[in-house]
Amino acid sequence: MKTETERLPCVKAEKRRGETIRQALKERKLLSTDVRIIADDKFIYLPLTRALTDAELRYIDAAGLLILTREFAILEQRKSIEDIIGFKPSYEVIGDIAVLTEAVNESNEQLVAHALMNRHKNIKVVAKRISPVEGVFRTRKLRIIAGANRTETMHTENGCRYKLDLEKVYFNPRLAGERNRVAAQVARSGVDAEGIIDMFAGVGSFSIQVAKRAPQSHVTAIDINPEAIRYLRENIKLNGVRNIEAIEGDVSEIYARFRNTADRIIMNLPKSAYLFLREALSMLKPRGGTIHFYDLESAYSDASDKNKKSKSLERAIVQAKERLMVKIEELGEEFHVQSIEILEARKVKAYAPYAYIIGIDAKVKR
Ligand SMILES: C[S@@+](CC[C@H](N)C(=O)[O-])C[C@H]1O[C@@H](n2cnc3c(N)ncnc32)[C@H](O)[C@@H]1O
C-alpha cells in the first residue's frame, strides 16, 4: 500500500537540540502526532499542528532553528478504518471479537476484517451477524470471517468482566451507559440492603454491576437460557461478587418464590416486558418499589415536522410512558397499587430508523 503523506509546517533543528524542542512543542500541543518525524544525519524535522506565533517561537527558543514546510508520512495507526478502506463499516466490538452487521456486503467482508485486525491489534476474531436477535433467548447467528474460529470472548465493561458466547447468549455493549446509570442509582439509593430482582438477567450484565456497586444489596438474577446462567455463574466468580443468586427458569413459572421480596426490579426484555408486569408487581415488596423497564417504541413524525428525528423520539418516549402507566393501572386493583410515578424516561439506544429502546424508571407505591 502506498504511504500517504501530508504537507505540514515544521521545525528543522540540529539533532542535539531535537529532544528539548520536541518536548517544548509537545507541552504546548504544537507537535503533530499523526505523522512520522523525519531525521537525517544532522537534522530532525518536527511536524507542527499549525504555524507558530511569535510568542511560541520565543517559547521554544527558536534562535538558530529553521521553520519550513515539507511532506510527512501519515502514521498508519492514526488512520481510521474509514481512511484505510474508503468507507465506514458498521460493526461493534465485544471483547476481542468484532461483529459486522448485515449492512457490510459480502464482497467487502474480507477487506473490512483485515483492516480491523490490522488497525486494532486486540481484535482476534471478525464475525458477521447473519440473523437478527431472535427467539426466547434473544440470540443471533454469526459467521466467522477472519481470525480464530470461536464466538466465546471476555468483555470488560464499567470495571466488570463478562465471559460469554456471542451465539449462545444475548449481550449488547451499547447498554454500558445504561448499566452504569442503574448501578449508580442503586449505590446511592440510601436503602441499606435492597432486594433486587433482575428478571431477564442474561450473563449478568446488569446484575453484576449492581451487586458490585451496592455490596449490601442482594440480587436475584433469573434467566430462562441455561447457557446464560452457566456464564452468569462463572461471571459471578470472575468478579468476586457474593451477593447474587443465579436462578435458571422461566420467570412466569418461578416468580411465586420471590413474592413480596423486591425493592427494585430490572426488566430488560424490550418488546415483551409488558407480558411480565403481573409477575413484577407481585414480586415487589408490599410497600412497593422501583421498576427499571425497557421498551421498544417506534414513532413516526409528520412530514411537516421541522425536526423529524427529535419529534419522533419525543413521541416514542410519551407513548412508552403512557403504555406502561396504563398496563400497571390495569393490574392496580389486584396488586393494591396506590400510585405510579415515572421518575425518568429516556432513549437508551436507537433500534432502527424512528424506533428506539426507551428506558423508564417507575416508582410504584402499594
Ligand atoms: C434482552 S436479553 C437481556 C439480558 C441482560 N439483561 C442484558 O442486558 O444483557 C433478555 C434475556 O431474557 C431471557 N428471557 C426471555 N424470556 C424469559 C423468561 N420468560 N424468563 C426468564 N428469562 C427470560 C433471555 O434468555 C435473555 O437472556
PDBQT file of the ligand as one rigid body, heavy atoms in Angstrom, charges set to zero:
ROOT
HETATM    1  C1  LIG A 401     -32.685  -8.758  26.036  1.00  0.00    +0.000 C 
HETATM    2  S1  LIG A 401     -31.924 -10.054  26.944  1.00  0.00    +0.000 S 
HETATM    3  C2  LIG A 401     -31.267  -9.147  28.313  1.00  0.00    +0.000 C 
HETATM    4  C3  LIG A 401     -30.143  -9.815  29.017  1.00  0.00    +0.000 C 
HETATM    5  C4  LIG A 401     -29.417  -8.930  30.018  1.00  0.00    +0.000 C 
HETATM    6  N1  LIG A 401     -30.326  -8.317  30.946  1.00  0.00    +0.000 N 
HETATM    7  C5  LIG A 401     -28.587  -7.883  29.324  1.00  0.00    +0.000 C 
HETATM    8  O1  LIG A 401     -28.882  -6.691  29.416  1.00  0.00    +0.000 OA
HETATM    9  O2  LIG A 401     -27.601  -8.258  28.671  1.00  0.00    +0.000 OA
HETATM   10  C6  LIG A 401     -33.312 -10.871  27.594  1.00  0.00    +0.000 C 
HETATM   11  C7  LIG A 401     -32.996 -12.141  28.377  1.00  0.00    +0.000 C 
HETATM   12  O3  LIG A 401     -34.246 -12.634  28.907  1.00  0.00    +0.000 OA
HETATM   13  C8  LIG A 401     -34.231 -14.039  28.890  1.00  0.00    +0.000 C 
HETATM   14  N2  LIG A 401     -35.653 -14.462  28.946  1.00  0.00    +0.000 N 
HETATM   15  C9  LIG A 401     -36.573 -14.424  27.953  1.00  0.00    +0.000 A 
HETATM   16  N3  LIG A 401     -37.755 -14.883  28.399  1.00  0.00    +0.000 NA
HETATM   17  C10 LIG A 401     -37.595 -15.193  29.715  1.00  0.00    +0.000 A 
HETATM   18  C11 LIG A 401     -38.450 -15.709  30.720  1.00  0.00    +0.000 A 
HETATM   19  N4  LIG A 401     -39.729 -16.000  30.469  1.00  0.00    +0.000 N 
HETATM   20  N5  LIG A 401     -37.954 -15.914  31.955  1.00  0.00    +0.000 NA
HETATM   21  C12 LIG A 401     -36.656 -15.620  32.232  1.00  0.00    +0.000 A 
HETATM   22  N6  LIG A 401     -35.795 -15.158  31.313  1.00  0.00    +0.000 NA
HETATM   23  C13 LIG A 401     -36.243 -14.925  30.067  1.00  0.00    +0.000 A 
HETATM   24  C14 LIG A 401     -33.465 -14.404  27.632  1.00  0.00    +0.000 C 
HETATM   25  O4  LIG A 401     -32.911 -15.692  27.729  1.00  0.00    +0.000 OA
HETATM   26  C15 LIG A 401     -32.392 -13.285  27.584  1.00  0.00    +0.000 C 
HETATM   27  O5  LIG A 401     -31.206 -13.702  28.183  1.00  0.00    +0.000 OA
ENDROOT
TORSDOF 0
